[in-house]
Amino acid sequence: MTDTGSEQTPLAPGFPDGAWLEQVALRYLARFEASHERVRRLLRTKLKRRRAAGQINEAEFEAGCAAVEGVLARLAAVQLLDDDRFARVRVQSLHRKGRSLCAIRKALHEGGIAPEAVTAALTDAFAKEDIPPDVRAAAIYCRRRRLGPFRPCAQRQALRLRDLAALVRAGFGIPVARQVIDAATTDEVDTWALLAR
């Protein structure tokens, strides 16, 4: 991916030392919130591409890989990388999009977040909820996808099983899926979907 910003200078084509790797990481972090593992993967991918293009040899590649951990440590020291903060922000973001707790756990695990940090972020996010988080997320999902009570009355019963299957595939349990799909009115589902944040 190339940057098109006119204020940024292109990355130097030379040896990928710690300064070069840090510049790559800072450019990425200026645009996206990321975990340690995501930045580690990014930097290693950049190094692999340079090696494949013949811009660096194997020894330079190994030295670059060794420098990655130092770059990550420096970024963490100045709080540009914080897996706990990333997990909390990502949980809120995915929940607002209507993702189930199962899908949120999976996304954070794939992002390289430790299971303890995932559990802590989920606990912090939903400790004060009066409605179960999966019910709220399923309501948001149904509203966005026009499932269940959001379908026209003529189609609702005919497509009930399809709507239930869509919710189950999205990671919601069958009891939650039934509760939301079988809701009497859209107002009831909208009440569940309202975000108190």
Secondary structure as GFF3:
##gff-version 3
##sequence-region A 1 197
A	DSSP	alpha_helix	18	31	.	.	.	ID=ss1
A	DSSP	alpha_helix	36	52	.	.	.	ID=ss2
A	DSSP	alpha_helix	58	77	.	.	.	ID=ss3
A	DSSP	alpha_helix	83	96	.	.	.	ID=ss4
A	DSSP	alpha_helix	101	110	.	.	.	ID=ss5
A	DSSP	alpha_helix	115	126	.	.	.	ID=ss6
A	DSSP	alpha_helix	133	145	.	.	.	ID=ss7
A	DSSP	three_ten_helix	148	150	.	.	.	ID=ss8
A	DSSP	alpha_helix	153	156	.	.	.	ID=ss9
A	DSSP	alpha_helix	160	169	.	.	.	ID=ss10
A	DSSP	alpha_helix	174	181	.	.	.	ID=ss11
A	DSSP	alpha_helix	186	193	.	.	.	ID=ss12
###
